[in-house]
């Protein structure tokens, strides 16, 4: 009897489970039917986005100069790979989800009389289910290998053809999409060589680090054909340090600083510029200038090491991190963006302060006796550098006199390192002290344009210079010049040329008026380093003034066209109504007569005409008022823009006349 009761309980449990499955199935079917239209629309939007993305990627790939037949074959193979791997990934994920359906349990009621027998049945069912899942996975793996093997063989052939065309070529990595007209030296990235072309497989997918991954059915798949680039030189021409020689290569570093970069082929044209043979030769430094050399002093008996000079000359110290943490023999130099570079430390015979590197000064002449040194760039690796100024205008003091060569400590007791001497509104000398001796340093003075002048930026943009900030004021008598700090956000991508005093940020406001050959309106306001601006030449100014005049004429013509449109609307409405006005909200069924010079009879005739024409009548008064209001709003915006451009707009009398006409027509349309 107890066995019969257990069987009855099992039958009841099975019936309840069947009912639950039936109810869930019906609910899923109803929800699927309700979601069908939104899913269909989202699928259409996805197809449109995918087609646009494919077109953009095709345009990028064409910039590589590969044969068209190979590009078409490559695009077709990548689509087939994504589709095939996506299907097998979905099958694999479904199988994993099916294997995670929940823990097995022994059927029936509570364990009462046969616990050991029920446990054996449970273990047997569990073993059989595991064997079944293992068999299904093995079968899936074998089927997947058989189905994808021909596809991978075709991919290997495509990679071989691409290797024949790309491997060994030099390219320049860049942070923006390169254009054919951009000079090679203007591209900001390091120099690299194409080293390999590969693709990922089902069991070992390859995805570019930091790059976009492809998704099919919410399942990530391989990134298609990947091109491996090996950096050989940083953006300054210094050879990169190979990973085999880098003791820190095993530690995690950002992908930007890695010496090896992987990029999808479909994005290669947007991230790099393949160089011709002439460009590749011009991009590389001579062999003796590809190593970053640091000459240092000190370091004896565990003492501190002090760098005194770097080679080759002309490299900005702001771009590199120099470390003597492990001693001079283990010098490490790393470009802050491109990664570690080859370096060598050499002891200096005597302590030097970059005697052959000129000090660059950006100055403003305030008056014949006052000089404003906005920024100073010097090659000096010391953490603390003190600078003093001296004005010899109107004196007979010699440049090598005792007053000039006196390097006294400042108010804080810090010894002076540099002294800038000014005479007759120009920098006459830059002196530095070393080992108790005062030596002259080569220097270059850059005179900054006056505020309001037109200047050009490194990317070719044209701007108007703002007020120059106050820097080191060199005057015979103490003067308090306006500070003029930068008011706008710094422009991205522009950096100071080198090391400079912390008290001199050297940023100046610039209003960008032209970029890429087009007028920028409203003007883009930003602050840039003073080393990035150059006075615009006369040819550029002539071209800009002609373009600006054409821009003003176009804006004036737009405002004039809107005013004429309003006048024509008012004239047509007045002529159509005659002395009265006929209108109807449903196409002219009713007539309203209102005559300014005639009588109600003419208005009635207008109404009858409206009724006879039916749907062919003129727009209703409400529609005309709406159009007049919208057009006048656009006219006000155009007039406001002309005032901001300081251009001649419409007269106040004409604007007032148009406004009165619109108000009169709106009142007649409302009150009849």
DRENMISE-240731 format. One line per field, with one value per residue (C-alpha): residue number from 0; residue in three letters; x, y, z. Coordinates in steps of 0.2 Angstrom, whole numbers, plus 2048, in hexadecimal, padded with zeros to 3 digits. Layout:
seq = (NUM,...)
type = (ALA,...)
xx = (X,...)
yy = (Y,...)
zz = (Z,...)
//
This chain:
seq = (0,1,2,3,4,5,6,7,8,9,10,11,12,13,14,15,16,17,18,19,20,21,22,23,24,25,26,27,28,29,30,31,32,33,34,35,36,37,38,39,40,41,42,43,44,45,46,47,48,49,50,51,52,53,54,55,56,57,58,59,60,61,62,63,64,65,66,67,68,69,70,71,72,73,74,75,76,77,78,79,80,81,82,83,84,85,86,87,88,89,90,91,92,93,94,95,96,97,98,99,100,101,102,103,104,105,106,107,108,109,110,111,112,113,114,115,116,117,118,119,120,121,122,123,124,125,126,127,128,129,130,131,132,133,134,135,136,137,138,139,140,141,142,143,144,145,146,147,148,149,150,151,152,153,154,155,156,157,158,159,160,161,162,163,164,165,166,167,168,169,170,171,172,173,174,175,176,177,178,179,180,181,182,183,184,185,186,187,188,189,190,191,192,193,194,195,196,197,198,199,200,201,202,203,204,205,206,207,208,209,210,211,212,213,214,215,216,217,218,219,220,221,222,223,224,225,226,227,228,229,230,231,232,233,234,235,236,237,238,239,240,241,242,243,244,245,246,247,248,249,250,251,252,253,254,255,256,257,258,259,260,261,262,263,264,265,266,267,268,269,270,271,272,273,274,275,276,277,278,279,280,281,282,283,284,285,286,287,288,289,290,291,292,293,294,295,296,297,298,299,300,301,302,303,304,305,306,307,308,309,310,311,312,313,314,315,316,317,318,319,320,321,322,323,324,325,326,327,328,329,330,331,332,333,334,335,336,337,338,339,340,341,342,343,344,345,346,347,348,349,350,351,352,353,354,355,356,357,358,359,360,361,362,363,364,365,366,367,368,369,370,371,372,373,374,375,376,377,378,379,380,381,382,383,384,385,386,387,388,389,390,391,392,393,394,395,396,397,398,399,400,401,402,403,404,405,406,407,408,409,410,411,412,413,414,415,416,417,418,419,420,421,422,423,424,425,426,427,428,429,430,431,432,433,434,435,436,437,438,439,440,441,442,443,444,445,446,447,448,449,450,451,452,453,454,455,456,457,458,459,460,461,462,463,464,465,466,467,468,469,470,471,472,473,474,475,476,477,478,479,480,481,482,483,484,485,486,487,488,489,490,491,492,493,494,495,496,497,498,499,500,501,502,503,504,505,506,507,508,509,510,511,512,513,514,515,516,517,518,519,520,521,522,523,524,525,526,527,528,529,530,531,532,533,534,535,536,537,538,539,540,541,542,543,544,545,546,547,548,549,550,551,552,553,554,555,556,557,558,559,560,561,562,563,564,565,566,567,568,569,570,571,572,573,574,575,576,577,578,579,580,581,582,583,584,585,586,587,588,589,590,591,592,593,594,595,596,597,598,599,600,601,602,603,604,605,606,607,608,609,610,611,612,613,614,615,616,617,618,619,620,621,622,623,624,625,626,627,628,629,630,631,632,633,634,635,636,637,638,639,640,641,642,643,644,645,646,647,648,649,650,651,652,653,654,655,656,657,658,659,660,661,662,663,664,665,666,667,668,669,670,671)
type = (UNK,UNK,UNK,UNK,UNK,UNK,UNK,UNK,UNK,UNK,UNK,UNK,UNK,UNK,UNK,UNK,UNK,UNK,UNK,UNK,UNK,UNK,UNK,UNK,UNK,UNK,UNK,UNK,UNK,UNK,UNK,UNK,UNK,UNK,UNK,UNK,UNK,UNK,UNK,UNK,UNK,UNK,UNK,UNK,UNK,UNK,UNK,UNK,UNK,UNK,UNK,UNK,UNK,UNK,UNK,UNK,UNK,UNK,UNK,UNK,UNK,UNK,UNK,UNK,UNK,UNK,UNK,UNK,UNK,UNK,UNK,UNK,UNK,UNK,UNK,UNK,UNK,UNK,UNK,UNK,UNK,UNK,UNK,UNK,UNK,UNK,UNK,UNK,UNK,UNK,UNK,UNK,UNK,UNK,UNK,UNK,UNK,UNK,UNK,UNK,UNK,UNK,UNK,UNK,UNK,UNK,UNK,UNK,UNK,UNK,UNK,UNK,UNK,UNK,UNK,UNK,UNK,UNK,UNK,UNK,UNK,UNK,UNK,UNK,UNK,UNK,UNK,UNK,UNK,UNK,UNK,UNK,UNK,UNK,UNK,UNK,UNK,UNK,UNK,UNK,UNK,UNK,UNK,UNK,UNK,UNK,UNK,UNK,UNK,UNK,UNK,UNK,UNK,UNK,UNK,UNK,UNK,UNK,UNK,UNK,UNK,UNK,UNK,UNK,UNK,UNK,UNK,UNK,UNK,UNK,UNK,UNK,UNK,UNK,UNK,UNK,UNK,UNK,UNK,UNK,UNK,UNK,UNK,UNK,UNK,UNK,UNK,UNK,UNK,UNK,UNK,UNK,UNK,UNK,UNK,UNK,UNK,UNK,UNK,UNK,UNK,UNK,UNK,UNK,UNK,UNK,UNK,UNK,UNK,UNK,UNK,UNK,UNK,UNK,UNK,UNK,UNK,UNK,UNK,UNK,UNK,UNK,UNK,UNK,UNK,UNK,UNK,UNK,UNK,UNK,UNK,UNK,UNK,UNK,UNK,UNK,UNK,UNK,UNK,UNK,UNK,UNK,UNK,UNK,UNK,UNK,UNK,UNK,UNK,UNK,UNK,UNK,UNK,UNK,UNK,UNK,UNK,UNK,UNK,UNK,UNK,UNK,UNK,UNK,UNK,UNK,UNK,UNK,UNK,UNK,UNK,UNK,UNK,UNK,UNK,UNK,UNK,UNK,UNK,UNK,UNK,UNK,UNK,UNK,UNK,UNK,UNK,UNK,UNK,UNK,UNK,UNK,UNK,UNK,UNK,UNK,UNK,UNK,UNK,UNK,UNK,UNK,UNK,UNK,UNK,UNK,UNK,UNK,UNK,UNK,UNK,UNK,UNK,UNK,UNK,UNK,UNK,UNK,UNK,UNK,UNK,UNK,UNK,UNK,UNK,UNK,UNK,UNK,UNK,UNK,UNK,UNK,UNK,UNK,UNK,UNK,UNK,UNK,UNK,UNK,UNK,UNK,UNK,UNK,UNK,UNK,UNK,UNK,UNK,UNK,UNK,UNK,UNK,UNK,UNK,UNK,UNK,UNK,UNK,UNK,UNK,UNK,UNK,UNK,UNK,UNK,UNK,UNK,UNK,UNK,UNK,UNK,UNK,UNK,UNK,UNK,UNK,UNK,UNK,UNK,UNK,UNK,UNK,UNK,UNK,UNK,UNK,UNK,UNK,UNK,UNK,UNK,UNK,UNK,UNK,UNK,UNK,UNK,UNK,UNK,UNK,UNK,UNK,UNK,UNK,UNK,UNK,UNK,UNK,UNK,UNK,UNK,UNK,UNK,UNK,UNK,UNK,UNK,UNK,UNK,UNK,UNK,UNK,UNK,UNK,UNK,UNK,UNK,UNK,UNK,UNK,UNK,UNK,UNK,UNK,UNK,UNK,UNK,UNK,UNK,UNK,UNK,UNK,UNK,UNK,UNK,UNK,UNK,UNK,UNK,UNK,UNK,UNK,UNK,UNK,UNK,UNK,UNK,UNK,UNK,UNK,UNK,UNK,UNK,UNK,UNK,UNK,UNK,UNK,UNK,UNK,UNK,UNK,UNK,UNK,UNK,UNK,UNK,UNK,UNK,UNK,UNK,UNK,UNK,UNK,UNK,UNK,UNK,UNK,UNK,UNK,UNK,UNK,UNK,UNK,UNK,UNK,UNK,UNK,UNK,UNK,UNK,UNK,UNK,UNK,UNK,UNK,UNK,UNK,UNK,UNK,UNK,UNK,UNK,UNK,UNK,UNK,UNK,UNK,UNK,UNK,UNK,UNK,UNK,UNK,UNK,UNK,UNK,UNK,UNK,UNK,UNK,UNK,UNK,UNK,UNK,UNK,UNK,UNK,UNK,UNK,UNK,UNK,UNK,UNK,UNK,UNK,UNK,UNK,UNK,UNK,UNK,UNK,UNK,UNK,UNK,UNK,UNK,UNK,UNK,UNK,UNK,UNK,UNK,UNK,UNK,UNK,UNK,UNK,UNK,UNK,UNK,UNK,UNK,UNK,UNK,UNK,UNK,UNK,UNK,UNK,UNK,UNK,UNK,UNK,UNK,UNK,UNK,UNK,UNK,UNK,UNK,UNK,UNK,UNK,UNK,UNK,UNK,UNK,UNK,UNK,UNK,UNK,UNK,UNK,UNK,UNK,UNK,UNK,UNK,UNK,UNK,UNK,UNK,UNK,UNK,UNK,UNK,UNK,UNK,UNK,UNK,UNK,UNK,UNK,UNK,UNK,UNK,UNK,UNK,UNK,UNK,UNK,UNK,UNK,UNK,UNK,UNK,UNK,UNK,UNK,UNK,UNK,UNK,UNK,UNK,UNK,UNK,UNK,UNK,UNK,UNK,UNK,UNK,UNK,UNK,UNK,UNK,UNK,UNK,UNK,UNK,UNK,UNK,UNK,UNK,UNK,UNK,UNK,UNK,UNK,UNK)
xx = (800,80E,816,805,804,816,811,801,80C,818,80A,802,813,815,804,807,818,80F,802,80F,819,809,805,817,816,806,80D,81D,814,808,817,821,812,810,823,824,821,82E,83A,838,83B,84A,851,84E,857,865,866,867,875,87F,87E,884,892,897,898,8A3,8AF,8B0,8B5,8C2,8C9,8CA,8D6,8E3,8E5,8E1,8DA,8C7,8C5,8CE,8C4,8B4,8BA,8C0,8AF,8A6,8B1,8AF,89C,89C,8A8,89D,88D,894,89D,88E,882,88E,890,87E,87C,88A,882,871,879,882,871,869,876,872,860,861,867,860,854,84C,83A,82C,828,833,840,838,83B,847,854,862,858,853,865,86B,85E,863,875,871,867,874,882,877,873,886,88B,87D,884,896,890,887,896,8A1,895,894,8A7,8A9,89B,8A2,8B3,8AD,8A2,8AF,8BE,8BB,8B7,8C7,8D1,8CA,8CF,8E1,8E2,8DB,8E8,8F6,8F1,8F0,901,908,901,903,910,920,918,91B,90D,909,8FD,8F2,8E4,8D9,8D3,8E1,8DE,8E8,8EC,8F3,906,90F,918,907,901,903,906,915,91D,918,91B,90D,914,905,8F4,8E9,8D7,8CF,8C6,8B7,8C1,8CE,8C6,8D1,8CB,8D4,8D8,8CE,8C6,8B3,8AE,8A1,891,885,875,87C,88B,89C,8A6,8B7,8BC,8C0,8D1,8DD,8ED,8FC,907,918,91D,92F,930,927,91F,930,93A,942,942,936,93C,938,92D,93B,947,93A,93A,929,921,919,910,8FF,900,8F3,8F1,8F7,909,90A,917,90C,8FA,8EC,8DF,8D1,8D4,8C3,8CA,8DC,8D9,8D2,8E0,8F0,8F7,901,911,919,92B,930,925,92C,93E,93A,931,941,94F,961,967,972,963,956,95C,957,967,967,977,977,982,984,97F,990,98F,97C,97A,96C,96C,969,965,96D,96B,961,964,95F,95B,94A,940,934,937,924,921,92C,92E,940,944,954,94B,956,966,96E,972,95F,959,947,93F,92D,923,914,908,912,91B,92D,93B,94D,958,96A,972,983,98C,990,9A2,99B,98A,981,971,96D,979,975,962,95B,94F,93F,936,925,924,919,91F,914,91E,930,935,929,92A,91E,926,916,91F,930,935,946,94E,951,94D,94E,93F,941,947,948,947,94B,949,953,94F,95F,955,95C,96C,97E,97F,989,982,991,992,991,97F,979,983,97E,973,96D,961,94F,944,941,954,953,962,95E,961,95C,95C,954,95B,950,957,94E,93D,946,94E,961,968,963,970,971,97C,985,993,995,997,98B,989,97E,971,96B,959,94B,93F,92E,924,911,904,8FA,8E9,8DC,8E8,8E4,8EE,8EF,8F0,8FA,8EA,8E8,8DA,8D9,8D4,8D4,8E0,8DA,8E3,8F4,8F7,903,913,924,923,934,934,93F,932,925,915,905,8FF,8ED,8EE,8E3,8E2,8DA,8C7,8C3,8C7,8D7,8D7,8D9,8E9,8F4,902,910,920,92B,92E,929,927,917,913,911,904,906,8F4,8EC,8D9,8D6,8C5,8C5,8BD,8C1,8C5,8C7,8C4,8B2,8AC,8AA,89A,898,8AA,8B2,8BB,8CA,8DB,8EB,8FD,906,913,904,8FF,907,902,8F8,900,8F8,8F2,8E8,8E1,8DB,8D3,8CA,8C3,8BC,8B4,8AD,8A6,89D,897,88F,887,87F,878,872,86A,861,85A,854,84C,842,83C,836,82D,824,81F,819,80E,806,804,7FC,7F0,7EB,7E8,7DF,7D3,7D0,7C7,7C0,7C6,7BF,7C5,7BE,7C5,7BF,7C4,7B9,7A8,7A4,7A8,7AD,7AC,7B6,7BB,7C7,7C1,7B3,7A3,79D,797,7A9,7AD,79E,7A4,7B5,7AC,7A2,7B2,7BA,7AB,7AB,7BD,7BC,7CC,7D6,7D4,7E3,7EA,7DF,7E3,7E9,7F6,7FB,7FE,808,813,815,81A,827,82F,830,838,845,848,84B,858,860,860,867,875,879,87A,887,890,891,889,87C,86B,859,854,849,83B,83A,839,82C,822,822,81E,80F,809,809,800,7F3,7F0,7EF,7E3,7D7,7D9,7D4,7C6,7C0)
yy = (800,80C,809,80D,81D,822,81E,829,837,836,836,845,84E,84A,851,861,864,861,86E,87A,878,87A,88A,891,88C,895,8A5,8A4,8A3,8B2,8BD,8B8,8BD,8CE,8D1,8CD,8DF,8E7,8D9,8DB,8EE,8EC,8DF,8EB,8F9,8EC,8E8,8FA,8FE,8EE,8F3,905,8FE,8F2,900,90A,8FC,8F8,90B,909,8F9,900,90D,8FF,8FD,8EA,8E2,8E3,8D1,8CD,8D9,8D2,8C0,8C6,8CE,8BF,8B3,8BE,8BE,8AB,8A9,8B3,8AB,899,89C,8A5,896,88A,896,896,883,882,88F,886,875,87E,885,874,86C,879,875,873,865,854,84D,83D,83C,837,83D,83E,830,825,812,811,81E,814,80E,820,826,818,81D,82F,82C,821,82E,83B,830,82D,840,844,837,83E,850,84A,841,850,85B,84F,84E,861,863,857,85E,870,86B,862,871,87F,876,87C,88D,88F,888,896,8A2,89C,89F,8B0,8B4,8AE,8BA,8C8,8C4,8C5,8D6,8DE,8D5,8DF,8F0,8FF,909,917,915,923,929,92F,929,92E,938,936,949,948,949,93A,944,94B,93A,938,926,91A,911,8FF,8F0,8E3,8D3,8C6,8C3,8B6,8B2,8AA,899,892,88A,899,8A9,8B8,8C9,8DA,8E1,8F0,8EF,8EC,8DA,8D2,8CB,8BF,8BB,8C2,8B6,8BD,8B6,8B9,8CA,8C3,8C6,8CE,8D7,8D7,8E7,8E8,8F9,8FD,90F,91B,92B,934,927,91E,90B,901,8F5,8E3,8D9,8CC,8DA,8E2,8DB,8E2,8DB,8CD,8DA,8E1,8F1,8FA,8F5,907,904,8F2,8EF,8E4,8E9,8DF,8E7,8E0,8E2,8EB,8F9,8F9,907,912,90F,90F,917,90B,914,914,910,922,926,917,91D,92F,929,91F,928,923,914,91E,929,91A,918,923,929,930,938,939,93E,936,925,921,916,915,928,930,930,941,941,950,94E,943,93E,940,952,95A,94D,953,94D,94E,93F,933,92B,929,91D,919,90F,900,90A,911,900,8FC,90C,90B,918,917,922,926,921,915,90B,907,90B,906,910,912,91B,924,92C,93E,945,954,95A,962,96B,968,974,970,970,982,98A,98F,99F,9A5,9B7,9C7,9D9,9E3,9F3,9F8,9F5,9E6,9D5,9C7,9B5,9AB,99A,992,981,97A,968,966,956,95D,95D,96F,97D,98F,99D,9AF,9BE,9CE,9DD,9E7,9F3,A05,9FF,9FD,9EC,9DF,9CE,9C6,9D3,9CF,9D4,9C9,9BA,9BB,9AC,9AF,9A4,9A9,9AE,99B,997,98E,990,998,98D,998,9AB,9B3,9C4,9D0,9E0,9EC,9E1,9D1,9C3,9C6,9B6,9A7,9A2,993,98E,97E,979,98B,991,99C,996,99D,991,992,998,99C,9AA,9A8,9B9,9B5,9BE,9CC,9C8,9C7,9C1,9B2,9A3,991,981,971,969,977,980,993,99C,9AD,9AF,9B5,9BF,9B9,9B3,9BB,9B2,9B7,9CA,9D2,9E5,9F3,9F8,9EC,9EA,9E1,9DB,9D3,9C0,9BB,9A8,99C,99C,98D,97A,974,96D,95A,954,963,962,96D,96B,967,96A,97B,984,97F,991,993,988,991,98F,99C,99E,99B,99D,991,999,98D,97A,96E,97C,980,98F,98A,992,994,996,988,98F,986,989,983,983,992,987,980,991,999,9AA,9A8,9AE,9BA,9AD,9A4,9B4,9B9,9A8,9A9,9BB,9B5,9A6,9B0,9BD,9AF,9A8,9B9,9BB,9AA,9AE,9BF,9B7,9AA,9B8,9C2,9B2,9AF,9C1,9C0,9B0,9B8,9C7,9BB,9B1,9C1,9C8,9B8,9B7,9C9,9C7,9B6,9BE,9CE,9DA,9CC,9BB,9AA,99A,98A,97D,96E,974,984,97E,98E,9A0,9AF,9C0,9CF,9DD,9EB,9F5,9EB,9E4,9D4,9CF,9CD,9C3,9B8,9B5,9B0,9A4,99C,99A,991,986,982,97E,972,969,974,984,98D,988,98D,99D,992,98A,99A,9A2,992,994,9A6,9A4,996,9A0,9B0,9A5,99F,9B1,9B7,9A9,9AF,9C1,9BD,9B3,9C2,9CD,9C0,9C0,9D3,9D3,9DF,9D7,9DC,9EE,9F0,9F8,9E9,9DD,9E8,9E8,9D6,9D3,9DF,9D6,9C5,9CC,9D4,9C4,9B9,9C5,9C5,9B2,9B0,9BD,9BF)
zz = (800,804,7F3,7EB,7F4,7EE,7DC,7DE,7E5,7D6,7CA,7D2,7D2,7BF,7BB,7C4,7BB,7AA,7AF,7B4,7A4,799,7A2,7A0,78E,78A,793,78A,779,77D,783,773,768,772,76F,75D,756,761,75E,74B,74C,756,74A,73B,745,748,736,731,73E,738,726,72A,735,727,71B,726,729,717,714,721,71A,709,70F,711,6FF,6FE,6EF,6ED,6EA,6FA,704,6FE,702,713,717,712,71C,72C,72A,728,737,742,73D,73E,74F,755,752,75A,769,76B,76A,777,783,781,786,795,79B,798,7A4,7B1,7B3,7C6,7D2,7D0,7DD,7E1,7DC,7E8,7FA,809,80C,818,816,807,808,802,7F2,7EE,7F0,7E4,7D7,7D8,7D6,7C7,7BF,7C2,7BA,7AB,7A8,7AA,79D,791,793,790,781,77A,77D,774,766,765,765,757,74C,74F,74A,73A,736,739,732,720,726,72F,720,716,723,724,711,713,720,716,708,714,71C,70A,708,71A,724,725,721,72C,732,73E,74C,74F,75B,74E,73C,731,720,711,712,723,723,72A,737,73D,742,755,758,759,74A,748,73D,738,73F,73D,737,740,745,753,754,75D,76B,76C,766,764,769,767,779,77C,76B,767,767,75B,761,759,762,772,771,76F,760,759,753,741,739,746,741,74D,74D,756,75B,756,75A,765,75D,760,756,766,764,76E,77B,776,782,784,78B,796,7A8,7AB,79C,7A7,7B1,7AC,7A1,798,785,780,787,781,773,769,763,75C,751,747,734,732,73D,738,72C,73A,746,73C,72C,721,71B,70A,709,708,717,721,71E,723,733,73A,743,73F,748,755,75A,75E,770,77E,786,798,79E,7B1,7BF,7D1,7D5,7DE,7ED,7EC,7EB,7E2,7CE,7C6,7B3,7AB,798,78C,77A,76C,76E,76B,775,781,793,797,78C,795,7A6,7AB,7BA,7C3,7D0,7CE,7CB,7BC,7B4,7B4,7AC,7A6,79B,796,78A,793,784,779,786,78B,780,77E,789,78F,79E,79C,7AA,7A6,7A8,7B1,7B6,7A7,7A6,793,78D,77B,77D,77B,787,77E,784,77F,783,781,77F,78B,788,785,797,79C,795,799,798,797,796,797,791,796,797,7A9,7B3,7C4,7CE,7D5,7C9,7CE,7C1,7C3,7B7,7B4,7AA,7A3,798,79A,7A3,79E,7A8,79E,79B,7A4,7B2,7C4,7C6,7B8,7BD,7CF,7D4,7E5,7EE,7EE,7FE,802,801,7F1,7E5,7D4,7C5,7B6,7B3,7A5,7A0,796,78D,781,780,77C,785,784,78E,797,7A5,7B0,7BE,7C0,7CB,7D1,7C0,7B6,7A3,795,78E,77C,77B,76E,771,769,769,76C,761,769,770,763,755,74A,74E,747,751,74D,745,739,743,742,752,75A,769,77A,787,78B,79D,7A9,7AB,7B1,7B0,7AC,7AF,7B6,7C2,7CB,7C1,7C4,7B3,7B2,7B5,7A6,7AB,79E,79F,794,795,78D,77C,77B,773,775,782,788,77F,78E,7A0,7A6,7B7,7C0,7C3,7B0,7A9,798,792,788,782,770,767,758,749,73B,73B,72D,720,727,732,744,74B,75A,75C,766,775,77D,785,77D,782,77B,772,767,75F,750,748,739,728,71C,710,71D,723,712,70F,720,71E,70D,715,723,718,70E,71E,724,713,714,725,71F,710,71B,726,717,710,720,720,70E,711,720,714,706,713,719,707,701,710,70E,6FB,6FD,70A,700,70B,715,71A,716,71F,725,731,727,716,713,719,723,71E,729,722,728,71C,720,711,709,711,718,706,700,70F,70B,6FA,700,70C,6FD,6F3,701,702,6F0,6EF,6FE,701,6F4,6FE,706,717,726,730,73E,733,72B,73D,742,733,735,748,744,736,741,74E,742,73C,74E,750,740,745,756,74E,742,752,75A,749,74A,738,731,733,730,736,745,73B,730,73E,747,737,735,747,746,736,73E,74E,743,739,749,751,741,740,753,755,743)
//
